Amino acid sequence: MKKIVLSIVALTASTLVMADAVNAGACTGCHGADWSKPALGKSKNVSAMSKADIATALKGYKAGTYGGPMKGLMAGQVAKYSDAELDAFAQTIGK
């Protein structure tokens, strides 16, 4: 039981570290502190998206397979992050 608890704690800590790796300040500057602002009046309301949809969008921006008018801007924002970092970050902001 002790090993299971320690494993869960380690996994949670590593997820938080990866989520901290993404600069949320850069995101909230356009999307708002509560994620409800359409960035530059063109993006989706991130606060209404699921965690899975956010992860898909972030990784799609990185791969160049997702996005509308903000595709070029967002590609530059997420390019430096790994897919694991983007997944972890999505878990902190989605519903």
C-alpha positions as protocol buffer text, in pm:
chain_id: "A"
residue {
  index: 1
  type: MET
  ca { x: 0 y: 0 z: 0 }
}
residue {
  index: 2
  type: LYS
  ca { x: 284 y: 234 z: 86 }
}
residue {
  index: 3
  type: LYS
  ca { x: 436 y: 182 z: -261 }
}
residue {
  index: 4
  type: ILE
  ca { x: 105 y: 265 z: -427 }
}
residue {
  index: 5
  type: VAL
  ca { x: 67 y: 586 z: -229 }
}
residue {
  index: 6
  type: LEU
  ca { x: 426 y: 687 z: -305 }
}
residue {
  index: 7
  type: SER
  ca { x: 372 y: 614 z: -675 }
}
residue {
  index: 8
  type: ILE
  ca { x: 60 y: 831 z: -682 }
}
residue {
  index: 9
  type: VAL
  ca { x: 241 y: 1114 z: -505 }
}
residue {
  index: 10
  type: ALA
  ca { x: 534 y: 1092 z: -747 }
}
residue {
  index: 11
  type: LEU
  ca { x: 303 y: 1089 z: -1051 }
}
residue {
  index: 12
  type: THR
  ca { x: 107 y: 1387 z: -923 }
}
residue {
  index: 13
  type: ALA
  ca { x: 425 y: 1581 z: -850 }
}
residue {
  index: 14
  type: SER
  ca { x: 570 y: 1509 z: -1194 }
}
residue {
  index: 15
  type: THR
  ca { x: 244 y: 1619 z: -1359 }
}
residue {
  index: 16
  type: LEU
  ca { x: 251 y: 1945 z: -1166 }
}
residue {
  index: 17
  type: VAL
  ca { x: 613 y: 2003 z: -1262 }
}
residue {
  index: 18
  type: MET
  ca { x: 530 y: 1949 z: -1629 }
}
residue {
  index: 19
  type: ALA
  ca { x: 226 y: 2179 z: -1602 }
}
residue {
  index: 20
  type: ASP
  ca { x: 446 y: 2445 z: -1445 }
}
residue {
  index: 21
  type: ALA
  ca { x: 678 y: 2414 z: -1743 }
}
residue {
  index: 22
  type: VAL
  ca { x: 416 y: 2577 z: -1968 }
}
residue {
  index: 23
  type: ASN
  ca { x: 412 y: 2954 z: -1927 }
}
residue {
  index: 24
  type: ALA
  ca { x: 47 y: 3008 z: -1836 }
}
residue {
  index: 25
  type: GLY
  ca { x: 106 y: 3382 z: -1811 }
}
residue {
  index: 26
  type: ALA
  ca { x: 155 y: 3397 z: -2184 }
}
residue {
  index: 27
  type: CYS
  ca { x: -178 y: 3219 z: -2227 }
}
residue {
  index: 28
  type: THR
  ca { x: -381 y: 3423 z: -1981 }
}
residue {
  index: 29
  type: GLY
  ca { x: -259 y: 3744 z: -2140 }
}
residue {
  index: 30
  type: CYS
  ca { x: -483 y: 3668 z: -2439 }
}
residue {
  index: 31
  type: HIS
  ca { x: -734 y: 3416 z: -2298 }
}
residue {
  index: 32
  type: GLY
  ca { x: -798 y: 3589 z: -1962 }
}
residue {
  index: 33
  type: ALA
  ca { x: -717 y: 3476 z: -1611 }
}
residue {
  index: 34
  type: ASP
  ca { x: -1026 y: 3252 z: -1605 }
}
residue {
  index: 35
  type: TRP
  ca { x: -977 y: 3134 z: -1967 }
}
residue {
  index: 36
  type: SER
  ca { x: -1315 y: 3275 z: -2076 }
}
residue {
  index: 37
  type: LYS
  ca { x: -1192 y: 3550 z: -2308 }
}
residue {
  index: 38
  type: PRO
  ca { x: -1177 y: 3474 z: -2683 }
}
residue {
  index: 39
  type: ALA
  ca { x: -817 y: 3564 z: -2767 }
}
residue {
  index: 40
  type: LEU
  ca { x: -809 y: 3870 z: -2993 }
}
residue {
  index: 41
  type: GLY
  ca { x: -1184 y: 3814 z: -3040 }
}
residue {
  index: 42
  type: LYS
  ca { x: -1113 y: 3515 z: -3266 }
}
residue {
  index: 43
  type: SER
  ca { x: -1049 y: 3206 z: -3055 }
}
residue {
  index: 44
  type: LYS
  ca { x: -1275 y: 2960 z: -2880 }
}
residue {
  index: 45
  type: ASN
  ca { x: -1367 y: 3012 z: -2516 }
}
residue {
  index: 46
  type: VAL
  ca { x: -1107 y: 2784 z: -2354 }
}
residue {
  index: 47
  type: SER
  ca { x: -1303 y: 2766 z: -2028 }
}
residue {
  index: 48
  type: ALA
  ca { x: -1585 y: 2589 z: -2214 }
}
residue {
  index: 49
  type: MET
  ca { x: -1352 y: 2325 z: -2363 }
}
residue {
  index: 50
  type: SER
  ca { x: -1281 y: 1982 z: -2214 }
}
residue {
  index: 51
  type: LYS
  ca { x: -932 y: 1885 z: -2101 }
}
residue {
  index: 52
  type: ALA
  ca { x: -910 y: 1645 z: -2395 }
}
residue {
  index: 53
  type: ASP
  ca { x: -1017 y: 1914 z: -2644 }
}
residue {
  index: 54
  type: ILE
  ca { x: -757 y: 2155 z: -2506 }
}
residue {
  index: 55
  type: ALA
  ca { x: -482 y: 1893 z: -2526 }
}
residue {
  index: 56
  type: THR
  ca { x: -584 y: 1807 z: -2883 }
}
residue {
  index: 57
  type: ALA
  ca { x: -586 y: 2174 z: -2980 }
}
residue {
  index: 58
  type: LEU
  ca { x: -248 y: 2250 z: -2823 }
}
residue {
  index: 59
  type: LYS
  ca { x: -81 y: 1949 z: -2983 }
}
residue {
  index: 60
  type: GLY
  ca { x: -257 y: 2024 z: -3312 }
}
residue {
  index: 61
  type: TYR
  ca { x: -125 y: 2380 z: -3311 }
}
residue {
  index: 62
  type: LYS
  ca { x: 222 y: 2240 z: -3254 }
}
residue {
  index: 63
  type: ALA
  ca { x: 185 y: 1990 z: -3540 }
}
residue {
  index: 64
  type: GLY
  ca { x: 21 y: 2245 z: -3771 }
}
residue {
  index: 65
  type: THR
  ca { x: -294 y: 2035 z: -3800 }
}
residue {
  index: 66
  type: TYR
  ca { x: -531 y: 2249 z: -3594 }
}
residue {
  index: 67
  type: GLY
  ca { x: -653 y: 2604 z: -3587 }
}
residue {
  index: 68
  type: GLY
  ca { x: -817 y: 2882 z: -3769 }
}
residue {
  index: 69
  type: PRO
  ca { x: -710 y: 3245 z: -3777 }
}
residue {
  index: 70
  type: MET
  ca { x: -487 y: 3201 z: -3470 }
}
residue {
  index: 71
  type: LYS
  ca { x: -302 y: 2897 z: -3606 }
}
residue {
  index: 72
  type: GLY
  ca { x: 25 y: 3076 z: -3684 }
}
residue {
  index: 73
  type: LEU
  ca { x: 37 y: 3265 z: -3356 }
}
residue {
  index: 74
  type: MET
  ca { x: -43 y: 2959 z: -3147 }
}
residue {
  index: 75
  type: ALA
  ca { x: 207 y: 2737 z: -3330 }
}
residue {
  index: 76
  type: GLY
  ca { x: 483 y: 2966 z: -3208 }
}
residue {
  index: 77
  type: GLN
  ca { x: 347 y: 2963 z: -2854 }
}
residue {
  index: 78
  type: VAL
  ca { x: 344 y: 2584 z: -2816 }
}
residue {
  index: 79
  type: ALA
  ca { x: 640 y: 2482 z: -3034 }
}
residue {
  index: 80
  type: LYS
  ca { x: 887 y: 2464 z: -2746 }
}
residue {
  index: 81
  type: TYR
  ca { x: 677 y: 2230 z: -2532 }
}
residue {
  index: 82
  type: SER
  ca { x: 665 y: 1851 z: -2546 }
}
residue {
  index: 83
  type: ASP
  ca { x: 335 y: 1674 z: -2603 }
}
residue {
  index: 84
  type: ALA
  ca { x: 355 y: 1549 z: -2243 }
}
residue {
  index: 85
  type: GLU
  ca { x: 391 y: 1906 z: -2116 }
}
residue {
  index: 86
  type: LEU
  ca { x: 94 y: 2017 z: -2324 }
}
residue {
  index: 87
  type: ASP
  ca { x: -116 y: 1724 z: -2199 }
}
residue {
  index: 88
  type: ALA
  ca { x: -27 y: 1805 z: -1839 }
}
residue {
  index: 89
  type: PHE
  ca { x: -104 y: 2172 z: -1889 }
}
residue {
  index: 90
  type: ALA
  ca { x: -443 y: 2093 z: -2044 }
}
residue {
  index: 91
  type: GLN
  ca { x: -529 y: 1898 z: -1727 }
}
residue {
  index: 92
  type: THR
  ca { x: -489 y: 2217 z: -1524 }
}
residue {
  index: 93
  type: ILE
  ca { x: -725 y: 2435 z: -1728 }
}
residue {
  index: 94
  type: GLY
  ca { x: -993 y: 2220 z: -1890 }
}
residue {
  index: 95
  type: LYS
  ca { x: -1322 y: 2104 z: -1750 }
}
